[in-house]
Amino acid sequence: MELTFAQSERATLGIEWELALVDRQTGDLRSVAQRILEAVRTDMPHLTDEDEHPYVKQELLLNTVELITDVCGTVGEGVEQLRETARNVMRHCEPLDVELYCQGSHPFAPPPSSR
C-alpha cells in the first residue's frame, strides 16, 4: 500500500497533551472536564455554542482534557503554544481547587503485577 502525503517546504509538527484533572487537596481524579471546557470557551466570545475551543478538547474520560497546538514549524513554537494554553486552563482550574496532572498512570493506581 502506498501512503501519499501532502507536499510541504519543510517538516512541521503538532503537539497533543492529555491532562488529568485532580483535586488539589486529595490528589483524587475530579470529573470536571465539562466545566473547564465551558470556562475556556468564555475566553473566546466569537465561538458559538456549537464551536469547540481550538486548543482545549474533550477527552474520553470526564476527568481529562486535551491541549493541542496549531501546525508548528519548530518544537519550541509548539511548546510555547502549549504553555500558553495550559496557563489559560489553569486559571479556570483554580476556582474548582483542581490541578492539571500528567503521567502514565494515576498516582494511586496499583502497580502492574510482576510476571
N, CA, C and O atoms as CSV, one atom per row, in Angstrom:
chain,resi,resn,atom,element,x,y,z
A,1,MET,N,N,0.842,-1.153,0.000
A,1,MET,CA,C,0.000,0.000,0.000
A,1,MET,C,C,0.898,1.229,0.000
A,1,MET,O,O,1.911,1.266,0.698
A,2,GLU,N,N,0.530,2.215,-0.770
A,2,GLU,CA,C,1.280,3.464,-0.839
A,2,GLU,C,C,0.539,4.533,-0.045
A,2,GLU,O,O,-0.672,4.701,-0.187
A,3,LEU,N,N,1.277,5.252,0.789
A,3,LEU,CA,C,0.704,6.365,1.544
A,3,LEU,C,C,1.184,7.658,0.906
A,3,LEU,O,O,2.388,7.881,0.776
A,4,THR,N,N,0.270,8.489,0.519
A,4,THR,CA,C,0.620,9.748,-0.116
A,4,THR,C,C,0.458,10.874,0.903
A,4,THR,O,O,-0.578,10.995,1.557
A,5,PHE,N,N,1.489,11.685,1.023
A,5,PHE,CA,C,1.458,12.817,1.941
A,5,PHE,C,C,1.489,14.108,1.142
A,5,PHE,O,O,2.078,14.174,0.063
A,6,ALA,N,N,0.848,15.128,1.684
A,6,ALA,CA,C,0.871,16.441,1.050
A,6,ALA,C,C,2.290,16.999,1.078
A,6,ALA,O,O,3.018,16.803,2.051
A,7,GLN,N,N,2.669,17.671,0.046
A,7,GLN,CA,C,3.994,18.282,-0.035
A,7,GLN,C,C,4.049,19.518,0.860
A,7,GLN,O,O,3.075,20.260,0.986
A,8,SER,N,N,5.203,19.718,1.474
A,8,SER,CA,C,5.425,20.939,2.255
A,8,SER,C,C,6.886,21.323,2.112
A,8,SER,O,O,7.736,20.489,1.801
A,9,GLU,N,N,7.164,22.599,2.342
A,9,GLU,CA,C,8.530,23.089,2.198
A,9,GLU,C,C,9.472,22.440,3.197
A,9,GLU,O,O,10.625,22.152,2.876
A,10,ARG,N,N,8.984,22.211,4.398
A,10,ARG,CA,C,9.801,21.610,5.445
A,10,ARG,C,C,8.909,20.858,6.412
A,10,ARG,O,O,7.684,20.970,6.358
A,11,ALA,N,N,9.520,20.101,7.285
A,11,ALA,CA,C,8.751,19.326,8.256
A,11,ALA,C,C,8.025,20.253,9.228
A,11,ALA,O,O,8.533,21.314,9.590
A,12,THR,N,N,6.836,19.838,9.642
A,12,THR,CA,C,6.061,20.571,10.641
A,12,THR,C,C,5.616,19.577,11.702
A,12,THR,O,O,5.777,18.367,11.544
A,13,LEU,N,N,5.063,20.095,12.769
A,13,LEU,CA,C,4.570,19.213,13.815
A,13,LEU,C,C,3.401,19.847,14.537
A,13,LEU,O,O,3.210,21.063,14.514
A,14,GLY,N,N,2.635,19.001,15.172
A,14,GLY,CA,C,1.566,19.419,16.061
A,14,GLY,C,C,1.704,18.602,17.331
A,14,GLY,O,O,2.130,17.448,17.286
A,15,ILE,N,N,1.350,19.186,18.455
A,15,ILE,CA,C,1.525,18.510,19.734
A,15,ILE,C,C,0.172,18.369,20.417
A,15,ILE,O,O,-0.646,19.290,20.396
A,16,GLU,N,N,-0.054,17.215,21.017
A,16,GLU,CA,C,-1.242,16.957,21.830
A,16,GLU,C,C,-0.768,16.558,23.219
A,16,GLU,O,O,0.234,15.860,23.369
A,17,TRP,N,N,-1.503,17.011,24.238
A,17,TRP,CA,C,-1.117,16.734,25.624
A,17,TRP,C,C,-2.373,16.450,26.430
A,17,TRP,O,O,-3.191,17.346,26.638
A,18,GLU,N,N,-2.535,15.223,26.884
A,18,GLU,CA,C,-3.679,14.854,27.717
A,18,GLU,C,C,-3.342,15.123,29.175
A,18,GLU,O,O,-2.299,14.698,29.672
A,19,LEU,N,N,-4.235,15.832,29.852
A,19,LEU,CA,C,-4.013,16.215,31.246
A,19,LEU,C,C,-5.198,15.809,32.106
A,19,LEU,O,O,-6.345,16.139,31.806
A,20,ALA,N,N,-4.904,15.093,33.170
A,20,ALA,CA,C,-5.938,14.721,34.131
A,20,ALA,C,C,-6.231,15.919,35.033
A,20,ALA,O,O,-5.381,16.786,35.237
A,21,LEU,N,N,-7.431,15.945,35.560
A,21,LEU,CA,C,-7.867,16.991,36.486
A,21,LEU,C,C,-7.960,16.350,37.863
A,21,LEU,O,O,-8.784,15.462,38.080
A,22,VAL,N,N,-7.123,16.793,38.790
A,22,VAL,CA,C,-7.083,16.180,40.120
A,22,VAL,C,C,-7.343,17.214,41.207
A,22,VAL,O,O,-6.999,18.388,41.069
A,23,ASP,N,N,-7.956,16.753,42.284
A,23,ASP,CA,C,-8.238,17.582,43.447
A,23,ASP,C,C,-6.916,18.006,44.084
A,23,ASP,O,O,-6.044,17.171,44.326
A,24,ARG,N,N,-6.769,19.291,44.351
A,24,ARG,CA,C,-5.524,19.805,44.942
A,24,ARG,C,C,-5.266,19.260,46.337
A,24,ARG,O,O,-4.113,19.092,46.732
A,25,GLN,N,N,-6.310,18.986,47.075
A,25,GLN,CA,C,-6.151,18.541,48.454
A,25,GLN,C,C,-5.901,17.037,48.568
A,25,GLN,O,O,-5.083,16.603,49.379
A,26,THR,N,N,-6.600,16.245,47.761
A,26,THR,CA,C,-6.546,14.795,47.924
A,26,THR,C,C,-5.779,14.071,46.821
A,26,THR,O,O,-5.345,12.936,47.015
A,27,GLY,N,N,-5.611,14.712,45.671
A,27,GLY,CA,C,-4.996,14.046,44.528
A,27,GLY,C,C,-5.958,13.141,43.776
A,27,GLY,O,O,-5.572,12.498,42.800
A,28,ASP,N,N,-7.215,13.087,44.227
A,28,ASP,CA,C,-8.215,12.265,43.551
A,28,ASP,C,C,-8.587,12.879,42.208
A,28,ASP,O,O,-8.606,14.100,42.057
A,29,LEU,N,N,-8.881,12.025,41.241
A,29,LEU,CA,C,-9.370,12.498,39.959
A,29,LEU,C,C,-10.720,13.188,40.150
A,29,LEU,O,O,-11.556,12.730,40.930
A,30,ARG,N,N,-10.924,14.299,39.429
A,30,ARG,CA,C,-12.189,15.047,39.507
A,30,ARG,C,C,-12.823,15.093,38.122
A,30,ARG,O,O,-12.151,15.433,37.148
A,31,SER,N,N,-14.071,14.766,38.025
A,31,SER,CA,C,-14.794,14.760,36.746
A,31,SER,C,C,-15.378,16.132,36.455
A,31,SER,O,O,-16.595,16.318,36.456
A,32,VAL,N,N,-14.498,17.087,36.206
A,32,VAL,CA,C,-14.916,18.471,35.961
A,32,VAL,C,C,-14.490,18.967,34.583
A,32,VAL,O,O,-14.456,20.174,34.342
A,33,ALA,N,N,-14.167,18.054,33.685
A,33,ALA,CA,C,-13.705,18.459,32.355
A,33,ALA,C,C,-14.726,19.351,31.656
A,33,ALA,O,O,-14.355,20.348,31.038
A,34,GLN,N,N,-16.010,19.000,31.748
A,34,GLN,CA,C,-17.026,19.795,31.062
A,34,GLN,C,C,-17.044,21.230,31.584
A,34,GLN,O,O,-17.202,22.170,30.806
A,35,ARG,N,N,-16.886,21.401,32.879
A,35,ARG,CA,C,-16.856,22.757,33.453
A,35,ARG,C,C,-15.642,23.531,32.954
A,35,ARG,O,O,-15.742,24.725,32.674
A,36,ILE,N,N,-14.503,22.866,32.841
A,36,ILE,CA,C,-13.297,23.521,32.323
A,36,ILE,C,C,-13.486,23.891,30.859
A,36,ILE,O,O,-13.139,24.999,30.448
A,37,LEU,N,N,-14.035,22.969,30.068
A,37,LEU,CA,C,-14.256,23.247,28.654
A,37,LEU,C,C,-15.197,24.435,28.464
A,37,LEU,O,O,-14.959,25.287,27.608
A,38,GLU,N,N,-16.256,24.492,29.254
A,38,GLU,CA,C,-17.182,25.628,29.166
A,38,GLU,C,C,-16.501,26.920,29.574
A,38,GLU,O,O,-16.732,27.964,28.964
A,39,ALA,N,N,-15.665,26.861,30.600
A,39,ALA,CA,C,-14.994,28.065,31.095
A,39,ALA,C,C,-13.996,28.609,30.073
A,39,ALA,O,O,-13.953,29.818,29.845
A,40,VAL,N,N,-13.196,27.744,29.458
A,40,VAL,CA,C,-12.207,28.249,28.497
A,40,VAL,C,C,-12.871,28.797,27.242
A,40,VAL,O,O,-12.316,29.669,26.573
A,41,ARG,N,N,-14.053,28.291,26.922
A,41,ARG,CA,C,-14.773,28.830,25.767
A,41,ARG,C,C,-15.184,30.282,25.996
A,41,ARG,O,O,-15.285,31.052,25.041
A,42,THR,N,N,-15.423,30.665,27.255
A,42,THR,CA,C,-15.816,32.051,27.536
A,42,THR,C,C,-14.686,33.025,27.229
A,42,THR,O,O,-14.931,34.219,27.059
A,43,ASP,N,N,-13.459,32.537,27.155
A,43,ASP,CA,C,-12.330,33.400,26.803
A,43,ASP,C,C,-12.331,33.755,25.323
A,43,ASP,O,O,-11.580,34.631,24.892
A,44,MET,N,N,-13.163,33.085,24.551
A,44,MET,CA,C,-13.230,33.303,23.103
A,44,MET,C,C,-14.678,33.614,22.731
A,44,MET,O,O,-15.400,32.735,22.259
A,45,PRO,N,N,-15.108,34.865,22.944
A,45,PRO,CA,C,-16.522,35.207,22.760
A,45,PRO,C,C,-17.035,35.019,21.336
A,45,PRO,O,O,-18.248,34.968,21.129
A,46,HIS,N,N,-16.154,34.914,20.360
A,46,HIS,CA,C,-16.604,34.719,18.975
A,46,HIS,C,C,-17.076,33.294,18.698
A,46,HIS,O,O,-17.665,33.044,17.647
A,47,LEU,N,N,-16.834,32.351,19.614
A,47,LEU,CA,C,-17.281,30.972,19.420
A,47,LEU,C,C,-18.782,30.871,19.643
A,47,LEU,O,O,-19.326,31.499,20.551
A,48,THR,N,N,-19.446,30.081,18.813
A,48,THR,CA,C,-20.869,29.827,19.014
A,48,THR,C,C,-21.019,28.665,19.986
A,48,THR,O,O,-20.030,28.039,20.368
A,49,ASP,N,N,-22.249,28.375,20.387
A,49,ASP,CA,C,-22.496,27.268,21.317
A,49,ASP,C,C,-22.048,25.922,20.745
A,49,ASP,O,O,-21.725,25.004,21.499
A,50,GLU,N,N,-22.029,25.804,19.429
A,50,GLU,CA,C,-21.645,24.546,18.790
A,50,GLU,C,C,-20.135,24.431,18.578
A,50,GLU,O,O,-19.631,23.333,18.340
A,51,ASP,N,N,-19.413,25.537,18.660
A,51,ASP,CA,C,-17.972,25.527,18.388
A,51,ASP,C,C,-17.175,24.975,19.562
A,51,ASP,O,O,-17.478,25.245,20.724
A,52,GLU,N,N,-16.150,24.196,19.233
A,52,GLU,CA,C,-15.194,23.739,20.237
A,52,GLU,C,C,-14.101,24.784,20.385
A,52,GLU,O,O,-13.839,25.556,19.463
A,53,HIS,N,N,-13.470,24.804,21.541
A,53,HIS,CA,C,-12.288,25.632,21.715
A,53,HIS,C,C,-11.213,25.095,20.773
A,53,HIS,O,O,-11.061,23.878,20.662
A,54,PRO,N,N,-10.467,25.955,20.098
A,54,PRO,CA,C,-9.499,25.440,19.127
A,54,PRO,C,C,-8.322,24.683,19.733
A,54,PRO,O,O,-7.687,23.892,19.034
A,55,TYR,N,N,-8.011,24.900,21.009
A,55,TYR,CA,C,-6.818,24.291,21.597
A,55,TYR,C,C,-7.084,23.442,22.837
A,55,TYR,O,O,-6.171,22.791,23.344
A,56,VAL,N,N,-8.320,23.439,23.332
A,56,VAL,CA,C,-8.669,22.643,24.514
A,56,VAL,C,C,-9.847,21.753,24.119
A,56,VAL,O,O,-10.923,22.241,23.771
A,57,LYS,N,N,-9.625,20.446,24.179
A,57,LYS,CA,C,-10.614,19.498,23.663
A,57,LYS,C,C,-11.044,18.509,24.737
A,57,LYS,O,O,-10.343,18.280,25.723
A,58,GLN,N,N,-12.209,17.938,24.514
A,58,GLN,CA,C,-12.739,16.897,25.392
A,58,GLN,C,C,-12.012,15.592,25.101
A,58,GLN,O,O,-11.682,15.289,23.955
A,59,GLU,N,N,-11.775,14.843,26.140
A,59,GLU,CA,C,-11.195,13.505,26.026
A,59,GLU,C,C,-12.267,12.493,26.381
A,59,GLU,O,O,-13.384,12.871,26.736
A,60,LEU,N,N,-11.946,11.227,26.289
A,60,LEU,CA,C,-12.900,10.163,26.588
A,60,LEU,C,C,-13.374,10.225,28.043
A,60,LEU,O,O,-14.567,10.085,28.313
A,61,LEU,N,N,-12.445,10.433,28.979
A,61,LEU,CA,C,-12.782,10.467,30.399
A,61,LEU,C,C,-13.222,11.862,30.827
A,61,LEU,O,O,-12.731,12.859,30.297
A,62,LEU,N,N,-14.129,11.935,31.765
A,62,LEU,CA,C,-14.645,13.215,32.246
A,62,LEU,C,C,-13.663,13.934,33.159
A,62,LEU,O,O,-13.911,15.071,33.560
A,63,ASN,N,N,-12.550,13.282,33.493
A,63,ASN,CA,C,-11.550,13.902,34.367
A,63,ASN,C,C,-10.293,14.279,33.592
A,63,ASN,O,O,-9.226,14.456,34.179
A,64,THR,N,N,-10.420,14.401,32.266
A,64,THR,CA,C,-9.254,14.664,31.420
A,64,THR,C,C,-9.615,15.658,30.328
A,64,THR,O,O,-10.714,15.622,29.775
A,65,VAL,N,N,-8.672,16.547,30.024
A,65,VAL,CA,C,-8.790,17.430,28.869
A,65,VAL,C,C,-7.548,17.241,28.007
A,65,VAL,O,O,-6.510,16.778,28.480
A,66,GLU,N,N,-7.671,17.605,26.746
A,66,GLU,CA,C,-6.542,17.507,25.833
A,66,GLU,C,C,-6.213,18.900,25.320
A,66,GLU,O,O,-7.096,19.636,24.880
A,67,LEU,N,N,-4.949,19.251,25.380
A,67,LEU,CA,C,-4.470,20.505,24.809
A,67,LEU,C,C,-3.793,20.185,23.489
A,67,LEU,O,O,-3.042,19.214,23.397
A,68,ILE,N,N,-4.050,20.988,22.470
A,68,ILE,CA,C,-3.427,20.769,21.173
A,68,ILE,C,C,-2.861,22.085,20.654
A,68,ILE,O,O,-3.230,23.167,21.110
A,69,THR,N,N,-1.961,21.962,19.694
A,69,THR,CA,C,-1.380,23.147,19.070
A,69,THR,C,C,-1.856,23.252,17.624
A,69,THR,O,O,-2.486,22.344,17.081
A,70,ASP,N,N,-1.533,24.384,17.031
A,70,ASP,CA,C,-1.654,24.531,15.586
A,70,ASP,C,C,-0.543,23.703,14.952
A,70,ASP,O,O,0.243,23.075,15.661
A,71,VAL,N,N,-0.471,23.697,13.649
A,71,VAL,CA,C,0.675,23.133,12.957
A,71,VAL,C,C,1.830,24.105,13.208
A,71,VAL,O,O,1.724,25.296,12.915
A,72,CYS,N,N,2.925,23.589,13.748
A,72,CYS,CA,C,4.052,24.439,14.148
A,72,CYS,C,C,5.288,24.119,13.318
A,72,CYS,O,O,5.471,22.994,12.854
A,73,GLY,N,N,6.132,25.134,13.142
A,73,GLY,CA,C,7.366,24.963,12.388
A,73,GLY,C,C,8.511,24.437,13.226
A,73,GLY,O,O,9.458,23.862,12.690
A,74,THR,N,N,8.436,24.627,14.554
A,74,THR,CA,C,9.508,24.163,15.438
A,74,THR,C,C,8.905,23.589,16.714
A,74,THR,O,O,7.760,23.873,17.064
A,75,VAL,N,N,9.700,22.780,17.397
A,75,VAL,CA,C,9.265,22.237,18.687
A,75,VAL,C,C,9.061,23.378,19.678
A,75,VAL,O,O,8.078,23.385,20.420
A,76,GLY,N,N,9.970,24.331,19.698
A,76,GLY,CA,C,9.846,25.472,20.612
A,76,GLY,C,C,8.548,26.231,20.427
A,76,GLY,O,O,7.920,26.641,21.403
A,77,GLU,N,N,8.145,26.420,19.190
A,77,GLU,CA,C,6.883,27.101,18.904
A,77,GLU,C,C,5.715,26.305,19.479
A,77,GLU,O,O,4.811,26.880,20.086
A,78,GLY,N,N,5.728,24.989,19.294
A,78,GLY,CA,C,4.668,24.147,19.828
A,78,GLY,C,C,4.628,24.156,21.344
A,78,GLY,O,O,3.557,24.253,21.943
A,79,VAL,N,N,5.805,24.054,21.970
A,79,VAL,CA,C,5.877,24.055,23.430
A,79,VAL,C,C,5.353,25.373,23.980
A,79,VAL,O,O,4.616,25.380,24.966
A,80,GLU,N,N,5.717,26.478,23.364
A,80,GLU,CA,C,5.242,27.787,23.848
A,80,GLU,C,C,3.730,27.902,23.706
A,80,GLU,O,O,3.068,28.452,24.585
A,81,GLN,N,N,3.184,27.397,22.626
A,81,GLN,CA,C,1.731,27.444,22.452
A,81,GLN,C,C,1.041,26.575,23.506
A,81,GLN,O,O,0.032,26.988,24.077
A,82,LEU,N,N,1.574,25.373,23.772
A,82,LEU,CA,C,1.010,24.525,24.828
A,82,LEU,C,C,1.105,25.204,26.186
A,82,LEU,O,O,0.167,25.148,26.981
A,83,ARG,N,N,2.234,25.844,26.450
A,83,ARG,CA,C,2.431,26.527,27.730
A,83,ARG,C,C,1.375,27.613,27.927
A,83,ARG,O,O,0.796,27.734,29.007
A,84,GLU,N,N,1.129,28.392,26.892
A,84,GLU,CA,C,0.130,29.465,26.977
A,84,GLU,C,C,-1.271,28.889,27.202
A,84,GLU,O,O,-2.034,29.406,28.018
A,85,THR,N,N,-1.602,27.826,26.482
A,85,THR,CA,C,-2.918,27.193,26.645
A,85,THR,C,C,-3.057,26.605,28.041
A,85,THR,O,O,-4.110,26.741,28.664
A,86,ALA,N,N,-2.012,25.955,28.540
A,86,ALA,CA,C,-2.062,25.358,29.884
A,86,ALA,C,C,-2.255,26.437,30.947
A,86,ALA,O,O,-3.007,26.235,31.901
A,87,ARG,N,N,-1.589,27.569,30.794
A,87,ARG,CA,C,-1.786,28.678,31.755
A,87,ARG,C,C,-3.238,29.124,31.770
A,87,ARG,O,O,-3.804,29.384,32.832
A,88,ASN,N,N,-3.836,29.212,30.593
A,88,ASN,CA,C,-5.228,29.620,30.496
A,88,ASN,C,C,-6.136,28.598,31.187
A,88,ASN,O,O,-7.033,28.977,31.940
A,89,VAL,N,N,-5.909,27.315,30.937
A,89,VAL,CA,C,-6.712,26.274,31.566
A,89,VAL,C,C,-6.529,26.321,33.081
A,89,VAL,O,O,-7.501,26.183,33.823
A,90,MET,N,N,-5.308,26.514,33.543
A,90,MET,CA,C,-5.032,26.549,34.980
A,90,MET,C,C,-5.799,27.679,35.672
A,90,MET,O,O,-6.220,27.526,36.819
A,91,ARG,N,N,-5.983,28.800,34.992
A,91,ARG,CA,C,-6.781,29.900,35.569
A,91,ARG,C,C,-8.190,29.434,35.900
A,91,ARG,O,O,-8.768,29.847,36.905
A,92,HIS,N,N,-8.737,28.577,35.055
A,92,HIS,CA,C,-10.098,28.086,35.259
A,92,HIS,C,C,-10.146,26.903,36.226
A,92,HIS,O,O,-11.209,26.582,36.757
A,93,CYS,N,N,-9.013,26.261,36.456
A,93,CYS,CA,C,-8.947,25.161,37.430
A,93,CYS,C,C,-8.913,25.693,38.865
A,93,CYS,O,O,-9.451,25.060,39.774
A,94,GLU,N,N,-8.290,26.840,39.068
A,94,GLU,CA,C,-8.109,27.373,40.431
A,94,GLU,C,C,-9.403,27.495,41.215
A,94,GLU,O,O,-9.445,27.042,42.359
A,95,PRO,N,N,-10.478,28.088,40.660
A,95,PRO,CA,C,-11.712,28.204,41.451
A,95,PRO,C,C,-12.332,26.855,41.809
A,95,PRO,O,O,-13.126,26.770,42.746
A,96,LEU,N,N,-11.981,25.811,41.082
A,96,LEU,CA,C,-12.514,24.473,41.345
A,96,LEU,C,C,-11.598,23.672,42.273
A,96,LEU,O,O,-11.888,22.520,42.595
A,97,ASP,N,N,-10.496,24.286,42.699
A,97,ASP,CA,C,-9.491,23.627,43.541
A,97,ASP,C,C,-8.958,22.367,42.858
A,97,ASP,O,O,-8.825,21.308,43.471
A,98,VAL,N,N,-8.659,22.520,41.569
A,98,VAL,CA,C,-8.205,21.417,40.726
A,98,VAL,C,C,-6.836,21.765,40.139
A,98,VAL,O,O,-6.554,22.926,39.840
A,99,GLU,N,N,-5.999,20.752,39.981
A,99,GLU,CA,C,-4.692,20.880,39.337
A,99,GLU,C,C,-4.683,20.046,38.066
A,99,GLU,O,O,-5.441,19.085,37.930
A,100,LEU,N,N,-3.813,20.427,37.136
A,100,LEU,CA,C,-3.566,19.617,35.955
A,100,LEU,C,C,-2.499,18.594,36.301
A,100,LEU,O,O,-1.521,18.912,36.978
A,101,TYR,N,N,-2.686,17.367,35.838
A,101,TYR,CA,C,-1.783,16.284,36.192
A,101,TYR,C,C,-1.487,15.460,34.944
A,101,TYR,O,O,-2.395,15.106,34.191
A,102,CYS,N,N,-0.215,15.160,34.734
A,102,CYS,CA,C,0.167,14.375,33.571
A,102,CYS,C,C,1.142,13.282,33.988
A,102,CYS,O,O,2.200,13.561,34.551
A,103,GLN,N,N,0.776,12.040,33.706
A,103,GLN,CA,C,1.642,10.903,33.981
A,103,GLN,C,C,1.039,9.686,33.296
A,103,GLN,O,O,-0.121,9.714,32.883
A,104,GLY,N,N,1.802,8.641,33.177
A,104,GLY,CA,C,1.331,7.435,32.518
A,104,GLY,C,C,0.184,6.767,33.245
A,104,GLY,O,O,-0.662,6.137,32.610
A,105,SER,N,N,0.135,6.890,34.557
A,105,SER,CA,C,-0.968,6.321,35.332
A,105,SER,C,C,-1.231,7.214,36.532
A,105,SER,O,O,-0.381,8.019,36.910
A,106,HIS,N,N,-2.391,7.075,37.123
A,106,HIS,CA,C,-2.736,7.879,38.287
A,106,HIS,C,C,-1.861,7.470,39.467
A,106,HIS,O,O,-1.530,6.292,39.599
A,107,PRO,N,N,-1.479,8.416,40.329
A,107,PRO,CA,C,-0.555,8.085,41.425
A,107,PRO,C,C,-1.104,7.061,42.405
A,107,PRO,O,O,-0.325,6.406,43.097
A,108,PHE,N,N,-2.428,6.900,42.486
A,108,PHE,CA,C,-2.996,5.923,43.408
A,108,PHE,C,C,-3.277,4.584,42.707
A,108,PHE,O,O,-3.768,3.649,43.339
A,109,ALA,N,N,-2.971,4.491,41.419
A,109,ALA,CA,C,-3.223,3.248,40.695
A,109,ALA,C,C,-2.297,2.158,41.221
A,109,ALA,O,O,-1.135,2.420,41.530
A,110,PRO,N,N,-2.814,0.939,41.322
A,110,PRO,CA,C,-1.941,-0.147,41.797
A,110,PRO,C,C,-0.846,-0.403,40.768
A,110,PRO,O,O,-1.073,-0.235,39.570
A,111,PRO,N,N,0.340,-0.807,41.224
A,111,PRO,CA,C,1.423,-1.085,40.261
A,111,PRO,C,C,1.066,-2.301,39.408
A,111,PRO,O,O,0.319,-3.178,39.844
A,112,PRO,N,N,1.604,-2.346,38.197
A,112,PRO,CA,C,1.318,-3.527,37.374
A,112,PRO,C,C,1.882,-4.777,38.054
A,112,PRO,O,O,2.946,-4.732,38.670
A,113,SER,N,N,1.163,-5.879,37.934
A,113,SER,CA,C,1.647,-7.106,38.583
A,113,SER,C,C,2.887,-7.613,37.861
A,113,SER,O,O,2.982,-7.545,36.635
A,114,SER,N,N,3.816,-8.113,38.627
A,114,SER,CA,C,5.038,-8.643,38.025
A,114,SER,C,C,4.760,-10.026,37.476
A,114,SER,O,O,3.943,-10.773,38.013
A,115,ARG,N,N,5.435,-10.347,36.423
A,115,ARG,CA,C,5.205,-11.651,35.760
A,115,ARG,C,C,6.389,-12.535,35.933
A,115,ARG,O,O,6.389,-13.668,35.450
